[in-house]
Amino acid sequence: MSDDRVDFASMLASRLCHDLLSPVGAFANGLELLADEKDPEMRARCFELLEQSARTSANKLKFFRLAFGSAGGFGEAVPPGEAKAAIEGIMAERPIALNWMIGEEPLPKPAVKIILNLALILVDALVRGGRLDIGCEKQEGGAVEIALHVEAERIFMDADVERILAEGETTGAMTSRTAPAILVQAVAAQNGGTVMLARETPTSLLVGAVLKGR
């Protein structure tokens, strides 16, 4: 295995661990508080914390299973509803309006992986909230077109992440933050596709991919 592949796997693992550390840590803290707390009202609050932390951890694990893993159990295609639920799970309580424009026809795993990783990048960029539009269409011959569009007062996207999506996976540093963008480029290349990004206005950004049919 090449050094680049080892580094990339390490960065994906780092990203997963980073995102799970907070909810899992909160779960552990809740258990510690519950063990020492006698007040019924405070114990009820501890149970609320445990429930919230467990739900957040489960949502993130479900998302990363589809976005980074092999999505075992779904065959060669994934129901779009699974992808939508995974994205809604990582949005949590953020003030982001999701406009889902994908039908019920199952999507190829590579398309789902790209949609989820692009959504992860854009949710991260919408720190103060905004609107996220997600569309995907199958064309004649099996090609798949993917488009994600965001509108927000401010879009905080890491410069390396934006460069990698716009210009290719070798144009930015490999870190846990850029790993999803590198994965998008790698999956697109593996499927004979291309990735594009366009800053339409300071408050609007479009990113997508086209995958060739087989």
Backbone torsions as a table, in degrees:
resi	resn	phi	psi	omega
1	MET	NA	132.6	-177.9
2	SER	-70.1	158.0	178.7
3	ASP	-59.7	-38.5	-179.1
4	ASP	-61.6	-41.0	-179.3
5	ARG	-68.7	-37.1	177.0
6	VAL	-65.6	-45.1	179.0
7	ASP	-61.3	-41.3	-178.5
8	PHE	-65.3	-44.5	178.1
9	ALA	-60.9	-38.7	179.0
10	SER	-64.6	-39.9	-179.4
11	MET	-68.3	-38.6	176.7
12	LEU	-64.3	-42.2	178.2
13	ALA	-63.6	-39.0	178.6
14	SER	-63.2	-40.6	179.8
15	ARG	-64.5	-44.1	-179.7
16	LEU	-62.1	-46.4	-179.2
17	CYS	-64.2	-40.0	179.7
18	HIS	-60.3	-44.4	-176.3
19	ASP	-74.5	-25.0	179.8
20	LEU	-89.7	-18.2	-174.5
21	LEU	-59.9	-43.6	-176.4
22	SER	-64.6	-53.7	-178.9
23	PRO	-67.0	-36.4	178.8
24	VAL	-68.3	-39.5	176.7
25	GLY	-63.4	-40.0	178.2
26	ALA	-64.7	-35.9	177.7
27	PHE	-63.4	-44.9	178.9
28	ALA	-63.0	-41.9	178.4
29	ASN	-62.8	-39.3	179.1
30	GLY	-63.5	-39.0	177.9
31	LEU	-65.2	-39.7	178.7
32	GLU	-64.1	-43.5	178.9
33	LEU	-64.5	-40.4	-178.3
34	LEU	-63.7	-35.3	-177.6
35	ALA	-64.6	-31.3	-176.0
36	ASP	-102.9	-11.5	-172.8
37	GLU	-88.1	132.0	179.5
38	LYS	-109.7	-23.6	-177.7
39	ASP	-67.9	124.8	-177.6
40	PRO	-57.1	-39.5	-178.9
41	GLU	-66.8	-42.6	179.4
42	MET	-69.5	-35.0	177.1
43	ARG	-65.1	-37.8	176.8
44	ALA	-63.6	-38.3	177.6
45	ARG	-65.8	-37.1	177.7
46	CYS	-63.3	-41.7	179.2
47	PHE	-64.1	-36.8	176.5
48	GLU	-62.8	-42.7	178.5
49	LEU	-62.9	-42.5	179.3
50	LEU	-63.7	-42.8	179.9
51	GLU	-63.6	-44.3	179.5
52	GLN	-64.0	-43.7	-178.9
53	SER	-65.7	-41.3	179.1
54	ALA	-65.0	-41.0	179.3
55	ARG	-65.1	-43.7	179.1
56	THR	-62.8	-43.2	179.3
57	SER	-62.7	-43.7	-179.6
58	ALA	-63.9	-41.5	179.4
59	ASN	-62.5	-43.1	-179.7
60	LYS	-67.1	-40.9	178.6
61	LEU	-63.7	-41.7	177.8
62	LYS	-61.4	-42.1	179.6
63	PHE	-63.9	-50.0	-176.0
64	PHE	-67.1	-29.3	176.0
65	ARG	-59.8	-41.4	-180.0
66	LEU	-80.9	-39.0	-173.6
67	ALA	-77.9	-39.6	-176.4
68	PHE	-108.3	-26.8	-174.4
69	GLY	-91.7	-165.8	-176.3
70	SER	-92.2	-3.1	180.0
71	ALA	53.9	47.3	179.0
72	GLY	-58.6	145.2	179.7
73	GLY	99.6	-10.1	-178.4
74	PHE	-107.0	0.1	-176.8
75	GLY	69.5	-144.5	-177.8
76	GLU	-87.7	-10.6	-178.1
77	ALA	-134.9	154.4	-176.3
78	VAL	-122.0	134.2	175.5
79	PRO	-60.8	132.3	-179.3
80	PRO	-56.3	-31.6	179.6
81	GLY	-60.0	-31.7	178.0
82	GLU	-66.5	-41.9	179.1
83	ALA	-66.2	-42.5	179.7
84	LYS	-62.3	-45.5	179.9
85	ALA	-62.2	-37.8	179.2
86	ALA	-64.5	-42.1	179.4
87	ILE	-67.0	-43.7	177.7
88	GLU	-59.9	-33.2	-180.0
89	GLY	-65.2	-38.4	-179.2
90	ILE	-83.7	-15.3	176.5
91	MET	-72.3	-27.5	177.5
92	ALA	51.2	-126.9	-177.0
93	GLU	-96.7	10.6	-178.9
94	ARG	-65.2	144.7	-179.7
95	PRO	-78.4	64.8	-179.5
96	ILE	-115.2	126.2	176.8
97	ALA	-91.5	118.7	-179.5
98	LEU	-95.3	122.2	176.8
99	ASN	-108.7	97.7	-174.4
100	TRP	-90.9	115.4	-175.0
101	MET	-118.2	45.7	-179.0
102	ILE	-123.8	134.8	-178.7
103	GLY	-74.9	-161.7	-174.2
104	GLU	-94.5	-9.1	-177.6
105	GLU	-66.7	130.8	179.8
106	PRO	-55.3	144.9	-178.1
107	LEU	-107.9	145.2	176.1
108	PRO	-58.2	145.3	-179.0
109	LYS	-54.1	-42.0	179.4
110	PRO	-59.7	-38.8	179.4
111	ALA	-64.9	-42.5	179.1
112	VAL	-63.8	-41.6	179.8
113	LYS	-61.5	-41.6	178.8
114	ILE	-67.6	-44.8	179.1
115	ILE	-57.5	-46.2	-176.5
116	LEU	-67.9	-42.2	-179.4
117	ASN	-69.8	-36.7	174.7
118	LEU	-66.5	-39.9	177.7
119	ALA	-62.7	-40.1	177.7
120	LEU	-59.7	-44.6	179.3
121	ILE	-62.3	-44.2	-176.2
122	LEU	-74.0	-36.3	175.5
123	VAL	-61.8	-41.3	176.1
124	ASP	-60.5	-35.5	-176.7
125	ALA	-76.3	-20.9	-178.5
126	LEU	-93.5	62.2	-176.7
127	VAL	-59.8	-37.5	-178.2
128	ARG	-101.2	13.9	179.9
129	GLY	89.7	178.0	-178.5
130	GLY	154.9	-158.0	179.2
131	ARG	-121.0	135.3	179.0
132	LEU	-121.0	116.4	177.0
133	ASP	-102.7	133.0	179.9
134	ILE	-130.3	124.1	179.1
135	GLY	-133.3	152.6	178.4
136	CYS	-155.7	132.5	-179.4
137	GLU	-135.8	141.2	172.9
138	LYS	-91.9	134.3	-179.7
139	GLN	-104.7	171.4	176.7
140	GLU	-60.3	138.4	-178.9
141	GLY	90.8	-2.9	176.4
142	GLY	93.9	-0.9	177.9
143	ALA	-65.5	151.8	-179.2
144	VAL	-126.5	129.6	177.1
145	GLU	-110.1	129.4	-177.2
146	ILE	-121.5	135.8	177.8
147	ALA	-143.5	131.5	174.0
148	LEU	-126.2	132.6	-175.2
149	HIS	-130.8	136.1	177.4
150	VAL	-124.4	144.6	172.7
151	GLU	-127.0	128.9	-180.0
152	ALA	-162.7	159.0	177.1
153	GLU	-62.1	-38.7	175.4
154	ARG	-138.9	137.2	177.0
155	ILE	-118.0	107.9	-174.7
156	PHE	-97.6	80.7	179.5
157	MET	-103.1	132.4	177.0
158	ASP	-55.6	135.5	-175.3
159	ALA	-61.0	-40.4	179.1
160	ASP	-66.9	-39.1	177.7
161	VAL	-61.1	-46.4	-179.6
162	GLU	-63.7	-40.6	-179.8
163	ARG	-65.3	-41.9	-179.5
164	ILE	-64.3	-42.3	179.2
165	LEU	-67.2	-35.9	-176.2
166	ALA	-83.3	-33.4	-169.4
167	GLU	-123.2	-12.1	178.7
168	GLY	126.2	160.4	-170.9
169	GLU	-70.5	-16.8	-178.5
170	THR	-93.4	3.5	-173.9
171	THR	-93.2	-1.9	179.5
172	GLY	-139.5	163.4	-179.3
173	ALA	-67.1	144.3	176.9
174	MET	-87.1	110.6	179.0
175	THR	-137.4	174.7	177.1
176	SER	-63.4	-27.4	179.4
177	ARG	-76.3	-36.4	-177.6
178	THR	-88.1	-10.6	-176.4
179	ALA	-54.0	-43.8	178.1
180	PRO	-60.9	-36.9	178.9
181	ALA	-67.7	-40.3	177.4
182	ILE	-64.0	-39.8	178.2
183	LEU	-63.5	-40.0	176.8
184	VAL	-58.4	-48.3	179.5
185	GLN	-63.0	-40.5	-178.5
186	ALA	-66.6	-43.7	179.8
187	VAL	-66.3	-40.6	178.0
188	ALA	-62.1	-45.8	-179.6
189	ALA	-63.4	-40.0	-179.9
190	GLN	-63.2	-25.4	-178.4
191	ASN	-109.3	25.3	176.4
192	GLY	63.3	27.6	-175.2
193	GLY	-111.9	-176.5	179.9
194	THR	-136.4	157.5	178.9
195	VAL	-119.1	144.0	178.0
196	MET	-137.7	152.6	175.9
197	LEU	-142.0	138.0	179.4
198	ALA	-139.3	126.4	172.6
199	ARG	-87.5	98.2	-176.1
200	GLU	-70.9	-47.1	177.2
201	THR	-145.2	172.5	176.8
202	PRO	-59.3	-21.2	-177.5
203	THR	-112.6	12.2	-175.8
204	SER	-142.0	135.7	-179.6
205	LEU	-142.5	139.2	179.1
206	LEU	-122.8	130.8	176.6
207	VAL	-138.6	145.5	-178.2
208	GLY	-168.1	-172.8	-178.7
209	ALA	-155.3	155.6	173.5
210	VAL	-125.7	124.2	178.8
211	LEU	-109.7	135.5	179.8
212	LYS	-73.7	151.1	176.2
213	GLY	-76.7	164.6	-179.3
214	ARG	-112.4	NA	NA
